[in-house]
Amino acid sequence: MKKVIFEREKCIGCGSCTFACPDYWEMGEDGMSNLKGGKKNEETGNIELDVEEVGCNKEAEEGCPALCIHIKEE
């Protein structure tokens, strides 16, 4: 299992993740990105989503200028 971790408080709202991976990312009404289906980890404050395959999330991670998207292998 893999996990997509999004540090939303670091997001600058550039939208690069939504262009790289629209199946998982969208822009919120506040101008910041949202990880579709992600749940808030109360311990870390990050948004997390378990995935079988990383898919385009790797491109979202690599293209994020704020470095707030992380892929973790579990």
MOLIN-V760978 format. One record per pair of residues at least 24 apart in sequence whose C-alpha atoms are under 8 Angstrom apart, sorted by sequence separation. I is the first residue (numbers start at 1). J is the second residue. D is the distance in Angstrom with one decimal. If there is no record, write none. Layout:
i = {I/I}
j = {J/J}
d = {D/D}
//
This chain:
i = {8/8/8/6/24/21/20/21/20/7/8/21/7/8/20/21/6/7/17/20/5/6/5/6/17/18/5/17/20/4/5/16/17/3/4/3/4/17/3/4/16/17/2/3/16/1/2/1/2/4/1/2/1/2/4/12/11/10/10/11/10/8/7/6/7/5/6/5/6/4/5/4/5/4/5/3/4/2/3/2/3/2/3/1/2/1}
j = {32/33/34/35/57/56/56/57/57/45/46/59/46/47/59/60/46/47/57/60/46/47/47/48/59/60/48/60/63/48/49/60/61/48/49/49/50/63/50/51/63/64/50/51/64/50/51/51/52/54/52/53/53/54/57/66/66/66/67/68/68/68/68/68/69/68/69/69/70/69/70/70/71/71/72/71/72/71/72/72/73/73/74/73/74/74}
d = {7.8/7.5/7.8/7.3/7.4/5.2/6.6/6.1/7.7/7.6/6.6/7.2/4.9/7.0/5.9/6.1/5.6/6.5/7.9/5.4/6.5/5.0/5.8/6.3/7.7/7.6/4.6/4.4/7.7/5.6/6.7/6.8/7.4/6.6/5.2/5.6/6.4/6.9/4.4/7.3/6.3/6.5/5.8/5.9/6.2/6.8/5.3/6.3/6.1/7.9/5.4/7.0/7.9/6.9/7.5/6.6/6.2/6.5/8.0/6.4/5.9/6.9/4.9/5.7/6.5/8.0/4.7/5.8/6.5/7.1/5.0/5.8/6.3/4.8/7.4/5.8/6.5/7.0/5.1/5.7/6.4/4.6/7.2/6.6/5.6/5.6}
//
